[in-house]
Amino acid sequence: MAEASTEGYDTARFHCTVDDNCICSSCVAVLRHDVNEMKEDLAEVKATQHQMMSEMREAMQRNTLAIKRLGKSSQNVSNVVNYMCNDIVVIGGMGDFEEHLYSVERYSFSNQTWTPLAELKVGRIFSQAVLFKNQILVCGGTTSFNPDECTDSVEVLDLNVHPPMWQKFAVNLPIKVSGHKCIVYGNRLLIIGGQTEEGDVADTIYELLLVPPFSSKLLCHMKNRRAGHGAELFDDKVLIAGGVRAETDVEVFDITKNECVEMPPLLCPRSFMATVCRDDTMLLIGGKDGEENYTKEIIEYNFKSGQSKVLLVMNTEAAFCSAEYTGNTLAVISNESDLCSVTGFNFQSNSWKKLPPTSLPRSFASSVILNFDSF
């Protein structure tokens, strides 16, 4: 008979041997004792593992919270940096003696000062300014040469040239127009609505290619005719609201489909207001109401839901004003009582603050936001 293996066992602890081919009660007791010890050791290992897992989960939670706090801090820093780095350029407009202004001013948030830039070649009101590849383009409006007629001319200030000077752009707009809106989308300029040289209010959306071959074409007709309206870009759609002949009407122009779709109306009529884009909303600042009165209200229109509400109330009425939004701050330039005034609303502190006034009184001006590194 083959000898049984005794490896791993202390046979001296037993009162009988393997060769006796018997298991006595004392052997069983010893085995049970060993098994119990193994169970206790296993329980200690499991407890240790459980404690380690708990400590790891707590560490991961602490790291997650730290990352979130860091993200919030980074966002706050980013907002401050954006606020400090983005300057406002205000262009042309009408002076207090109803002259067409050639003047161009730049406001520095970091220095809180206005400085003059090169003057326009032609004074303009009711024009539109946009930023395209480090160039400021001022489009259409009425000019000091023909104050009663719309123009299709475009001037450009190339910020890559030092010192930057205004020059005539390579081509004109495809339509003579004022009180219109312009949106840059890629290499394309969209010209939306406005009043034409015949005095009609347009329902057209044109496209002008801003790079060679500088071609232009009519994209579509809006659901409504409008001038003195608002238009803001949300991804590949343009939200268009209010204006003369369409005071409460809102529609969306889908750039990819070249078509307009009606949206829920504004809660009250608005025309000749300033507009800015803030997250998923368009802010309509001041303007004229349905009874031609100037208003203090700032309306928020949600691009996704189509809902609108009065978000803020300014201290004074404002129409034919300019506005820009940067770094959680809304800057409103000129109001009815003081055409030099500039006020800022900070959405973090939920408060208004007077900013340094422009050097010249102006209304009907256009404006853009640009990074100071452009100069």
Steps between C-alpha positions, in 0.01 A plus 500: 500500500639842400610729778268800547656847466547694820640816341367815664394329824677471831439132570659530839192691616278196446464204744483256212694469177391494143623143476244400766237603241285657769374837596457564867294772660811696598605512133162643406527759774840612376372522143201705612731731690713550189192567287371754751836675499492511120146647514614765747800584279268523198260723691789728596611515135144584390470769767833645392388497135169661593680775692740555208208520253320750726814711526545483121137607443541790743823602327328484160211713632746754638684508166171540312398793720845652461477468121155661504628786714799536270266504201288773658812696590632458146167617362506804727856573394398451138212743542732756655758450224232531231368811670848649515604400149189588299471865407209686342532703181219748431472630146333805350144590594318829531638785711299737716470741205360219282820474296632171366807418708833384357623431854607153617582426865634200685422421864754301702350307792844454654584873493138623515577765241375601156760571231441628146572280199538596136191679367266359238537621144128571500286587805220247551184434697274193500796293376606156620846402624639146511835338575648268236850352518652788694320757289215731596249546219243782508216430260228716350299762686460861396807718449605859543516527118140390450325522839157432350604196297617152593841381393644164399860601576720308744807629683758275662750558779773236474636445850803316361630829353674748729369755538162369378320734260154477346490393137230427249418127502550289188126500415176666602194343656257342254235753613489864612360479850489654850355384831594145399689225684820324396623161621836337421470126439827342393622698197152631431324822597123477542308825441159480666207734436529878533369800311589522133583807292139511377382540860358150514547263791671184375422135570818374336806312623802537272840336509830669418816290479775684691785327313564470126302484276287731729179375344153576639151357467151511648454212745134529598210722602407531867148445629482873579641828376712668763746783570652611828473140619726260692695202365738266683680182390445170686715229339365475142177690566425872523234621743325807358264705719294819500561808289285737295210315335565194722505637856414175680576247226788255540642253251805279456705487180656156452823564309544138398149480351464861377156531656324693776273353766264701719556503877279605794468882511665744737296583808489866388589703185858612446689687229830692476641313799848359551540123525765263631531123525534352851512120529173371345328838509481826309486813713301790348624819664277806508347610173156635412178337613172469310409862577835638380618564856858431603528222759725406792429129473735224397312201362646149503387268218589133531612358166407142594165548674377812322406654836567867576497704819619832638841414645628840615390860521754774427515829690418703188333445164718397208430466130728514195774393740785249473570208730760227539529201734833368628625323812161500677467876442244672278614845384232742373628801309292822489147565621229757438611740775877469453643398162849467653394262774630145535355269764597144583296227662695218664302175509719355777452788744152575359573872499524801269810716484575819314792465260708789360300694238591516133694809393225599256122474538360253250192297414422273202859373532627148429743306715708181521689304766863423426801360681770755587759270345352606166680833529 
